[in-house]
Amino acid sequence: MRSRLARLLAGLDRWLHRAVWLVLAFGLVGGLVSTRGRLVEAPADIILTALSAFFGVVVLRLLVAAVADRERRAARLVLLAAVCLWAAGSAALHQGEVTDKSFPGPAEYFFLPAYVGFVAFLSIDSGRARGGLKSWLETSLMLGAMLSVAAVAFASPLAAGLPVDGTGLLLFLLYPLLDFGLLLLLAGQLVSGARGRGRDSSLLLGGTALLVGLDLHYAVKVLDGGYYATLATDVLYGVAFALLATGACSRRSEVAPDRGHRSRAQLVVLAAVVALVALGVRPAGAPSVVVTVPAILTLVAVVARLMVALREAQGAAEALRLSRTDELTGLRNRRALLDDLRAGLQGAHPPALLLMDLDRFKEVNDGLGHSVGDQLLQEVARRLELALPPGALVARLGGDEFAAVLPDDGDLCLLATARRARRAVSRSVTVGGVDLRVGASVGVARGTRGLGAVEVLRRADVAMYQAKQGRSGESLYDPANDDFTRDRLQQVELLRAGIEGGQLRLWYQPLVSAATQRVVAVEALVRWEHPVLGLLQPVSFLPEARRAGLMPALTEAVVGMVLADAVRWHQDGHQFQVGFNCAPPELLGEGFLPHLGQALDRAGLPAGRICVEVTEDSFVTDPERARRALQELSDRGVVVAIDDYGTGFSSLAYLRDLPVHSLKLDRSFMRGLQDEDARTIVESTLQMAHALRLELVTEGVEDAATAATLVAMGVDVLQGYHFARPMPPHELDAWVQGWEASLSTTVGGWTGPG
């Protein structure tokens, strides 16, 4: 619909473009016929008819162009209003020729506001007219300066010997000033780059120049004692307005790149100098108001522009400060720190960089709220500034990471400074009415000339990582230990490629019902088929995947493989569940549940065939969000199990309130099950689970004696090496067939593999 309207308007614009020139030509022919071929005064009725037709077509074309182009709509509507005013002035002028040819006449009430419209059109139609007050002030001072030049150049010669005085003299001088002001304004826009140099600008320049010539012609007529139009001047005015309308309706040419603050400053200074010179060298005999008013208005615009520039400078300074400042702590931010470090590395004495990371800050932030976490960060910032040397430049890089650029006083002094900073931060602090004690790990890297700031930051990060891993608290960067970090980064990239390239593998471990001895579930365990090292266990790559932010992609890949295997086993007639582990960050993240829901819809599995195993710490970080996530899983029919139960928070509240289906008692409780205390823990957990209508699964069943004991207790499901080790999907198919073929009626009679 919009494209059809655009085509319609474009066709109408082309037709009106031709109509403007055709009406002008017909008006010329009609005038020549009425004057018998002479370019002199034509009858008023013929001229008024031609004017009405001509200006009507021009106005219609401007209106169509305004509707078609939203960007230039305002400018074209302003020009349309100016053209209407000029048309009314022309009609008044020709009507007055019948009875009165004196100057000034009624037409001036229309011509003068029309000039204001022309100025507004040129200003708004500029390629940079959307700059607000700043652009208008620059346009005003440029126009004022040009009017001042025109006043000095033309006011004195024209004022001498004029047959008019008072208001008439002012109006007489004002017309050429306005004309030259328009011409110079347009030329100034072209020179400054505010207007593109193309066909539209050439047409506007031609139409404006023609107006200048025609108004000068009228000035000569007034000097001769007459104030009237001729057929020639009417036609030429029509040509001028046809050029202006064509330029306004043409496609705007590209605007030159902004020449920046320096060119604007030069413009302001030049305008101020011109205005002051005009006031100082005011020609003798010229009306003072003609020279004084433009000059004073120019100076007012200059002062206003300088005030805007001052406000911009203050805003820019504040923006620069904010861009280099951490909003929460008032310290430098990462950008400012890197700039300071970069400048220091270019000096004669390169500095060192200290990098600190708080331990267990996430637990504080999630457990006590962000406001308490923010107060803690503010206190850490204060303590760091007090603990570090006076010359240190302290910054917060983001989250719970802080850094400082220090004078390099040698290894021992740097380590002593790092230890002092760590101890200052680790002291007990009371925030939000709670006594907290958070540790920190600190890494220090020394800078050298020619070394980049980012590389020094990386080395400090390596040292901090080594301090965290070694639990030493602080560490100085050692190139000999940096190979591990490079290997780790390379490992991460290989893992990223492996996830995308389908190198992940799933192995499954069966879960056996204690009552029926049948396989009731299998648990998926991820492996990585490393291109060089072969099949890797989760412990070898999951921590790196977590640190590198690859867990969402890895979990998504695991979900896809689990559902594909579950669909295949369902089609083969197997009835067991397929479970997989979901870590708290993924469970509470924004992408896991929508992806799982869509994948389940595509798979079309019966409700209850998929089990999601979550750990207890899922409920510690954000209990309400965890409850909503598990409720959404339960609403979809997904079974929810608490994995590694007994090793974490172990609150009875979430067992009562959350849609949990089973508990998987951690394997650590299976060791020494013959001990009375260990048996008491398992039995009490079993009683609690059954009281809450939950199923109890025991992991780590390694031998027949443990299995028999658990069955005798009444445990629901058993899992462990006594039955089977994790195996690839194709081996699991064969194992399940063999296991079910070898079933007997007692625990001791289990003869399946494993």
C-alpha positions in Angstrom: 0.0 0.0 0.0 2.8 2.4 0.9 4.8 1.6 -2.2 1.7 2.2 -4.4 1.1 5.6 -2.7 4.8 6.5 -3.1 4.6 5.7 -6.9 1.4 7.8 -7.1 3.0 10.8 -5.4 6.2 10.5 -7.5 4.1 10.5 -10.8 2.1 13.4 -9.6 5.2 15.3 -8.7 6.6 14.8 -12.2 3.4 16.0 -13.8 3.3 19.1 -11.5 7.0 19.9 -12.4 6.0 20.1 -16.0 2.8 22.0 -15.2 4.8 24.8 -13.3 6.8 25.6 -16.5 3.8 25.2 -18.8 1.7 27.6 -16.7 4.6 30.1 -16.7 4.9 29.8 -20.5 1.1 30.3 -21.0 1.2 33.3 -18.7 4.0 34.8 -20.8 2.1 34.1 -24.1 -1.1 35.6 -22.7 0.8 38.7 -21.5 2.4 39.2 -24.8 -0.9 38.9 -26.6 -2.5 41.5 -24.3 0.4 43.9 -24.7 0.8 43.2 -28.4 4.2 41.6 -28.0 5.7 44.2 -25.6 7.3 43.3 -22.2 5.5 46.2 -20.4 2.6 46.4 -18.0 -0.1 43.9 -18.8 -3.7 44.3 -17.7 -4.2 43.6 -14.0 -6.9 41.0 -14.5 -4.7 38.9 -16.9 -1.7 39.2 -14.5 -3.8 38.2 -11.5 -5.2 35.2 -13.3 -1.8 34.1 -14.4 -0.4 34.6 -10.9 -3.2 32.6 -9.3 -2.7 29.7 -11.7 1.1 29.7 -11.4 1.4 30.0 -7.6 -1.5 27.5 -7.3 0.6 24.8 -9.2 3.8 25.7 -7.2 1.9 25.4 -3.9 0.4 22.1 -5.0 3.8 20.7 -6.0 5.3 21.7 -2.7 2.4 20.1 -0.8 2.8 16.8 -2.7 6.5 16.8 -2.1 6.0 17.4 1.6 3.6 14.5 1.9 6.0 12.2 0.0 9.1 12.9 2.0 8.8 13.0 5.8 12.4 14.0 6.4 12.0 17.3 4.4 8.4 17.8 5.1 8.8 20.7 7.6 11.1 22.6 5.3 8.8 22.3 2.3 5.8 23.3 4.3 7.7 26.4 5.5 8.6 27.3 1.8 5.0 26.6 0.8 3.8 29.2 3.4 6.4 31.7 2.2 5.3 31.2 -1.4 1.7 31.8 -0.4 2.7 35.1 1.3 4.6 36.2 -1.7 1.7 35.3 -4.0 -0.6 37.5 -1.8 1.9 40.3 -1.9 2.2 40.1 -5.7 -1.6 40.1 -6.0 -1.7 43.2 -3.7 1.0 44.9 -5.7 -0.8 44.4 -9.1 -4.1 45.3 -7.6 -2.6 48.5 -6.3 -1.2 49.4 -9.6 -4.6 50.4 -10.7 -5.0 53.1 -8.2 -1.7 53.7 -6.3 2.0 53.2 -7.3 3.5 54.7 -4.2 6.2 52.9 -2.0 5.7 51.4 0.5 2.4 49.8 -0.3 0.1 47.0 1.1 2.2 44.4 -0.6 5.0 44.9 2.0 2.8 43.3 4.7 3.2 40.0 2.7 6.7 40.3 1.2 8.5 40.9 4.5 7.2 37.8 6.3 7.8 35.8 3.1 11.5 36.6 3.5 11.4 35.2 7.0 9.9 32.0 5.5 12.7 31.9 2.9 15.4 32.1 5.7 13.6 29.5 7.8 13.4 27.2 4.7 17.1 27.4 4.0 17.9 26.8 7.6 15.6 23.8 8.1 16.4 22.3 4.8 20.2 22.2 5.6 21.6 18.7 5.9 22.5 19.5 9.5 19.3 21.4 10.5 18.4 18.8 13.2 21.1 20.1 15.5 18.5 22.0 17.6 19.3 25.3 19.3 23.0 25.1 18.3 22.3 24.9 14.6 19.8 27.7 14.7 22.2 30.0 16.6 25.0 29.2 14.1 22.6 30.0 11.2 21.4 33.2 12.9 24.9 34.5 13.6 26.0 33.6 10.0 23.0 35.4 8.6 23.5 38.4 10.9 27.1 38.7 9.9 26.2 38.6 6.2 23.5 41.2 6.7 26.0 43.4 8.5 28.3 43.2 5.5 25.5 43.9 3.1 24.4 46.8 5.2 27.8 48.4 5.2 28.3 47.7 1.5 25.0 48.9 0.2 23.2 51.0 2.8 25.3 54.2 2.3 25.1 54.2 -1.5 21.4 53.5 -1.6 20.5 56.0 1.1 21.8 59.0 -0.7 19.2 60.9 -2.7 16.3 58.5 -2.2 12.8 59.9 -2.8 11.6 58.1 0.3 12.3 58.5 4.0 11.3 57.2 7.4 9.7 53.8 7.2 9.9 53.8 3.5 13.6 54.3 3.5 14.0 51.4 6.0 12.0 49.1 3.9 13.7 50.1 0.8 17.1 49.3 2.3 15.9 46.2 3.9 14.9 44.4 0.7 18.4 44.3 -0.8 19.8 43.5 2.6 17.5 40.5 2.9 18.2 39.4 -0.6 22.0 39.5 -0.1 21.5 37.8 3.2 19.6 35.0 1.6 22.2 34.6 -1.1 25.1 34.7 1.4 23.3 32.3 3.8 23.0 29.8 1.0 26.5 30.3 -0.2 27.8 30.0 3.4 26.0 26.7 3.8 27.6 25.4 0.6 31.0 26.5 1.7 30.8 25.2 5.3 29.5 21.8 4.1 26.1 22.2 5.8 24.4 21.8 2.4 25.5 19.3 -0.2 26.7 20.6 -3.6 24.3 19.0 -6.1 21.4 19.8 -8.5 19.0 20.9 -5.7 21.5 23.4 -4.3 22.3 24.8 -7.8 18.6 25.4 -8.4 18.1 27.1 -5.0 21.2 29.2 -5.6 19.9 30.2 -9.1 16.5 31.1 -7.8 17.9 33.2 -4.9 20.3 35.0 -7.2 17.5 35.8 -9.6 15.5 37.3 -6.7 18.4 39.5 -5.8 18.6 40.9 -9.3 14.8 41.5 -9.5 14.7 43.3 -6.2 17.6 45.5 -7.2 15.6 46.2 -10.4 12.7 47.3 -8.2 15.0 49.5 -6.2 16.0 51.3 -9.4 12.3 51.7 -10.2 11.7 53.3 -6.8 14.6 55.7 -7.4 12.8 56.7 -10.7 9.7 57.4 -8.8 7.7 54.4 -9.7 6.6 51.2 -8.0 5.1 48.8 -10.4 5.7 45.5 -12.2 6.2 44.7 -15.9 5.4 41.5 -17.8 9.2 40.8 -17.9 9.7 41.1 -14.2 6.6 39.0 -13.5 7.9 36.2 -15.7 11.4 36.4 -14.2 9.9 36.2 -10.7 8.0 33.2 -11.9 11.2 31.6 -13.1 12.8 32.4 -9.7 10.0 30.6 -7.8 10.0 27.7 -10.3 13.7 27.2 -9.6 13.2 27.4 -5.9 10.3 24.9 -6.0 12.2 22.6 -8.2 15.3 22.7 -6.0 13.1 22.2 -2.9 11.4 19.2 -4.4 14.5 17.6 -5.8 16.5 14.8 -4.1 18.8 16.4 -1.5 22.5 15.9 -2.3 24.9 14.3 0.1 26.1 16.6 2.9 29.8 17.0 3.3 31.4 15.6 6.5 31.1 17.8 9.6 34.2 20.0 9.9 34.1 19.8 13.7 34.4 22.1 16.6 37.4 24.0 15.2 35.5 25.3 12.1 32.5 26.2 14.3 34.7 28.2 16.6 36.2 30.0 13.6 32.7 30.8 12.4 31.7 32.3 15.8 34.8 34.4 16.0 34.4 35.6 12.4 30.8 36.6 12.9 31.7 38.6 16.1 34.5 40.4 14.3 32.3 41.3 11.3 29.6 42.7 13.7 32.1 44.8 15.6 33.6 46.1 12.4 30.2 47.0 11.1 29.4 49.0 14.2 32.7 50.7 14.1 32.8 51.7 10.5 29.1 52.6 10.0 28.9 54.6 6.7 28.0 58.2 6.9 24.5 59.0 5.7 23.2 55.5 6.2 20.3 54.9 8.6 21.8 53.7 11.8 19.1 51.1 12.4 20.0 49.3 9.1 23.6 48.7 10.2 23.1 48.6 14.0 20.3 46.1 14.2 21.9 43.2 12.2 25.2 43.8 14.0 23.7 43.8 17.5 21.6 40.7 16.7 24.7 39.0 15.4 26.5 39.8 18.7 23.5 38.5 20.7 23.6 35.2 18.6 27.4 35.0 19.2 27.0 35.4 23.0 24.2 32.8 23.0 26.3 30.4 21.0 29.2 30.8 23.3 26.9 30.1 26.3 25.8 26.9 24.5 29.4 26.0 23.8 30.3 26.5 27.5 27.4 24.3 28.6 28.5 21.7 26.0 32.1 21.9 27.3 30.9 21.4 30.9 28.7 18.5 29.8 31.6 17.0 27.8 33.9 17.3 30.8 31.3 15.6 33.0 30.7 12.9 30.4 34.4 12.3 30.1 34.6 12.0 33.9 31.7 9.6 34.0 33.1 7.5 31.2 36.3 7.0 33.2 34.6 6.5 36.6 33.0 3.5 38.2 29.5 4.7 39.2 29.2 2.5 42.3 32.6 3.1 44.0 33.8 6.3 42.5 37.1 4.7 41.5 38.5 4.6 38.0 36.9 2.1 35.6 38.6 -0.3 33.2 39.0 2.3 30.4 40.7 4.8 32.7 42.9 2.1 34.3 44.1 0.9 30.9 44.8 4.5 29.8 46.8 5.2 33.0 48.7 1.9 32.5 49.4 2.6 28.9 50.8 6.1 29.7 52.9 4.6 32.5 54.4 1.9 30.2 55.6 4.6 27.9 57.6 6.4 30.6 61.1 5.9 31.9 59.9 3.8 34.9 57.1 1.4 33.9 54.6 0.6 36.7 53.3 -2.7 37.9 49.7 -3.8 38.0 47.8 -5.4 40.9 44.6 -7.4 40.2 42.3 -8.5 42.9 39.3 -10.8 42.8 37.0 -11.3 45.8 36.2 -14.9 47.0 32.6 -15.9 47.5 31.2 -12.5 46.6 28.5 -14.1 44.5 27.2 -15.9 47.5 26.9 -12.6 49.4 25.2 -10.9 46.4 22.7 -13.7 45.8 22.1 -14.6 49.4 21.8 -11.2 51.0 20.8 -9.1 48.0 22.4 -6.7 45.6 22.2 -3.7 47.9 24.4 -5.5 50.5 26.7 -6.6 47.8 27.0 -3.0 46.6 27.8 -1.8 50.1 30.5 -4.5 50.4 32.1 -3.3 47.1 32.1 0.3 48.3 33.8 -0.7 51.5 36.4 -2.8 49.6 37.1 0.2 47.4 37.6 2.4 50.5 40.0 -0.1 52.1 42.0 -0.6 49.0 42.6 3.2 48.6 43.8 3.3 52.3 46.0 0.1 52.1 47.8 0.9 48.8 50.6 3.4 48.4 49.6 7.1 47.9 50.7 7.0 44.2 48.6 4.0 43.4 45.8 4.4 40.8 42.9 2.2 42.1 40.1 1.0 39.8 37.2 -1.3 39.7 37.2 -3.4 36.5 33.6 -4.7 37.0 31.8 -7.2 39.2 34.1 -8.0 42.1 37.4 -7.3 40.3 39.6 -4.4 41.4 43.0 -3.3 40.1 45.7 -0.7 40.8 48.6 0.7 38.9 51.6 0.8 41.3 55.1 2.1 41.3 57.4 -0.9 40.6 59.5 -1.2 43.7 60.7 -4.8 43.1 59.2 -8.2 43.7 59.4 -8.2 47.5 57.8 -4.8 47.9 55.1 -5.7 45.3 54.2 -8.9 47.1 54.2 -7.1 50.5 51.8 -4.5 49.0 49.6 -7.2 47.6 49.5 -9.0 51.0 48.6 -5.8 52.8 45.8 -5.1 50.3 44.4 -8.6 50.6 44.5 -8.5 54.5 42.8 -5.1 54.5 40.0 -6.4 52.3 39.7 -9.7 54.3 39.0 -8.1 57.6 35.5 -8.5 59.0 33.0 -5.9 57.8 29.4 -5.1 58.8 27.1 -4.3 56.0 23.3 -4.4 56.1 23.4 -5.4 59.7 25.4 -8.6 58.8 29.0 -9.3 59.8 30.8 -10.6 56.7 34.3 -11.8 56.0 35.3 -12.2 52.3 38.7 -13.4 51.1 40.5 -12.2 48.0 43.1 -13.5 45.6 45.7 -11.0 44.2 47.9 -11.2 41.2 50.7 -8.8 40.4 52.5 -8.3 37.0 55.4 -6.0 36.4 55.3 -3.8 33.3 58.2 -3.2 30.9 58.7 -0.7 28.1 57.2 -1.9 24.8 54.6 -4.1 26.6 51.0 -3.4 25.9 48.5 -2.5 28.7 46.2 -5.4 27.8 49.1 -7.9 28.0 50.1 -6.6 31.4 46.5 -7.0 32.5 46.5 -10.6 31.1 49.6 -11.4 33.1 48.2 -10.0 36.3 45.1 -12.2 35.6 47.3 -15.2 35.2 49.0 -14.5 38.4 45.7 -14.0 40.2 44.4 -17.3 38.8 47.6 -19.0 40.1 47.0 -17.5 43.5 43.4 -18.7 43.6 44.3 -22.2 42.4 47.3 -22.5 44.8 45.3 -20.9 47.7 48.4 -18.7 48.4 46.4 -15.5 48.5 48.8 -13.5 46.3 51.1 -14.3 43.5 53.6 -12.6 41.2 53.5 -13.3 37.5 56.0 -16.0 36.5 56.5 -16.6 32.8 57.5 -20.2 33.6 53.9 -20.9 34.8 52.2 -19.2 32.0 52.2 -22.3 29.8 49.2 -23.7 31.7 47.2 -20.6 31.0 48.0 -20.8 27.3 47.1 -24.4 27.3 43.8 -23.6 29.1 42.9 -21.0 26.5 43.7 -23.4 23.7 41.7 -26.0 25.4 38.7 -23.7 25.6 38.9 -22.9 21.9 39.1 -26.6 21.1 36.1 -27.3 23.3 34.1 -24.5 21.7 34.9 -26.1 18.3 34.1 -29.5 19.7 30.7 -28.5 20.9 29.9 -26.9 17.5 31.5 -29.9 15.6 29.6 -32.6 17.4 32.5 -34.0 19.4 30.4 -34.5 22.6 29.4 -38.0 23.5 26.9 -39.3 26.0 27.4 -42.4 28.1 24.6 -43.8 30.2 24.5 -45.6 33.6 21.4 -47.7 34.5 19.3 -47.3 37.6 17.6 -50.5 38.8 14.4 -50.8 40.8 15.0 -52.5 44.2 11.6 -54.1 44.1 11.4 -55.4 40.6 15.1 -55.5 39.6 14.2 -53.9 36.3 15.9 -50.9 34.7 13.8 -47.9 35.5 16.1 -45.2 34.4 19.4 -44.3 32.8 21.5 -41.3 33.7 23.3 -39.4 30.9 27.0 -38.5 31.5 28.8 -36.3 29.0 32.2 -37.1 27.5 34.4 -35.1 25.1 36.0 -36.9 22.2 39.1 -34.7 22.2 40.8 -34.7 18.7 44.2 -35.4 20.3 43.7 -36.7 23.8 40.8 -39.0 23.1 37.8 -39.5 25.3 37.9 -37.1 28.3 35.9 -37.3 31.5 33.7 -34.3 32.6 36.2 -33.3 35.3 38.7 -32.6 32.5 36.7 -30.0 30.7 33.5 -28.9 32.5 35.3 -26.5 34.8 36.9 -24.8 31.8 33.6 -24.7 30.0 32.1 -23.0 33.1 34.8 -20.4 33.3 34.7 -19.7 29.5 30.9 -19.3 29.4 30.4 -22.4 27.2 27.9 -24.2 29.5 24.7 -22.9 27.9 25.9 -24.2 24.5 27.1 -27.5 26.0 23.8 -28.0 27.9 21.9 -27.3 24.7 23.9 -29.9 22.8 23.4 -32.5 25.7 19.6 -31.9 25.7 19.5 -32.6 21.9 21.4 -35.9 22.3 19.4 -37.0 25.3 16.1 -36.5 23.6 17.3 -38.2 20.4 18.3 -41.3 22.4 15.1 -41.2 24.5 13.0 -41.1 21.4 14.9 -44.1 19.9 14.5 -46.1 23.1 10.8 -45.3 23.3 10.3 -46.4 19.8 12.1 -49.7 20.6 9.6 -50.3 23.4 11.8 -49.5 26.5 10.0 -47.9 29.4 12.8 -46.4 31.4 13.4 -42.7 32.1 16.4 -40.8 30.7 17.9 -38.3 33.0 20.6 -35.7 32.8 22.2 -33.2 35.1 21.4 -29.4 35.0 23.7 -27.1 36.9 22.2 -24.1 38.8 23.4 -21.4 36.4 21.7 -23.1 33.5 18.5 -24.0 35.4 18.2 -20.3 36.5 19.3 -18.9 33.2 17.0 -17.5 30.6 17.7 -19.9 27.8 17.5 -23.4 29.2 13.8 -23.8 29.9 12.5 -22.4 26.6 15.0 -24.5 24.7 14.0 -27.7 26.6 10.3 -27.0 26.2 10.7 -26.5 22.4 12.8 -29.7 22.1 10.3 -31.7 24.1 7.4 -30.5 21.9 9.4 -31.6 18.8 10.3 -34.9 20.3 6.7 -35.8 21.3 7.8 -38.1 24.2 5.2 -39.2 26.8 5.2 -37.2 30.0 7.6 -38.5 32.6 10.2 -40.1 30.2 12.7 -37.3 30.9 14.3 -36.6 34.3 16.2 -33.4 35.1 18.6 -33.8 38.0 19.5 -30.6 39.9 21.7 -30.1 42.9 20.8 -28.6 46.2 22.7 -25.3 45.7 20.2 -24.5 42.9 17.8 -23.4 45.7 20.4 -21.4 47.7 21.2 -18.8 45.1 17.7 -17.8 44.2 14.9 -19.9 45.9 11.9 -18.2 44.3 13.4 -18.4 40.8 14.3 -22.0 41.3 10.8 -22.8 42.4 9.3 -21.2 39.3 11.8 -23.1 37.1 11.0 -26.5 38.7 7.3 -25.8 38.6 7.5 -25.2 34.9 9.4 -28.5 34.4 6.8 -30.3 36.5 3.9 -28.7 34.5 5.4 -30.1 31.3 5.5 -33.6 32.9 9.3 -33.6 33.4 10.5 -35.6 36.4 12.7 -33.6 38.8 15.3 -35.3 41.0 17.6 -33.8 43.7 21.1 -35.0 42.8 23.9 -35.5 45.4 21.4 -35.1 48.2 23.0 -34.6 51.7 26.1 -32.8 50.5 24.7 -29.3 50.2 22.1 -27.2 51.9 19.7 -30.1 52.7 16.8 -27.9 53.8 13.5 -29.6 54.4 11.6 -26.5 53.2 12.3 -27.0 49.5 11.4 -30.7 49.8 8.0 -29.6 51.1 7.3 -26.7 48.8 9.0 -27.7 45.5 7.7 -30.1 42.8 10.5 -32.7 43.5 9.9 -36.3 42.6 12.9 -38.1 43.9 16.1 -37.8 46.0 19.5 -39.2 44.9 21.4 -39.8 48.1 25.1 -39.0 47.5 27.5 -41.9 47.0 29.5 -40.8 50.1 26.9 -42.2 52.4 27.4 -45.7 50.9 30.9 -46.0 52.2 30.9 -47.9 55.5 27.2 -48.7 55.3 27.7 -51.5 57.8 28.5 -48.9 60.4 25.5 -48.2 62.6 25.7 -44.3 62.3 25.9 -44.5 58.5 22.9 -46.9 58.4 21.0 -44.5 60.7 21.5 -41.6 58.2 20.3 -43.6 55.3 17.3 -45.0 57.2 16.2 -41.6 58.4 16.6 -40.1 55.0 14.5 -42.9 53.5 11.8 -42.4 56.1 11.7 -38.7 55.5 11.6 -39.2 51.7 8.7 -41.7 51.9 6.9 -39.4 54.3 7.1 -36.7 51.7 6.0 -39.1 49.0 9.4 -39.0 47.4 11.4 -41.8 45.8 14.9 -42.4 47.2 17.7 -43.3 44.8 21.1 -44.4 46.2 24.2 -43.7 44.2 27.5 -45.5 44.6 26.3 -49.1 45.1 29.6 -50.9 44.4 29.0 -54.4 45.8 26.4 -57.0 46.4 26.5 -56.6 50.2 25.6 -52.9 49.9 22.9 -53.6 47.4 21.3 -56.3 49.7 21.4 -53.9 52.7 19.7 -51.1 50.8 17.0 -53.4 49.4 16.4 -54.7 53.0 16.0 -51.1 54.2 13.4 -50.4 51.5 15.3 -48.1 49.2 13.5 -47.6 45.9 16.2 -47.4 43.2 19.9 -48.4 43.1 22.7 -47.1 41.0 26.3 -48.0 40.9 29.2 -50.1 39.5 27.7 -53.3 41.1 25.1 -53.2 38.3 26.9 -51.4 35.4 29.4 -48.7 34.7 28.5 -45.9 32.3 28.6 -47.0 28.7 27.8 -45.7 25.2 24.2 -45.9 23.9 24.9 -48.9 21.6 26.4 -50.9 24.5 23.5 -49.9 26.8 21.0 -51.6 24.4 22.8 -54.9 24.6 23.3 -54.6 28.4 19.6 -54.0 29.0 18.6 -57.0 27.0 21.1 -59.2 28.8 20.2 -57.8 32.2 16.5 -58.4 31.8 17.1 -61.9 30.4 19.1 -62.8 33.6 16.7 -61.4 36.2 15.9 -63.6 39.2 13.6 -63.1 42.1 16.2 -62.2 44.8 18.9 -59.6 45.1 21.6 -62.3 45.5 20.3 -63.8 42.3 21.2 -60.8 40.1 23.4 -62.3 37.4 23.5 -59.5 34.8 26.8 -57.9 33.7 28.6 -55.7 36.3 
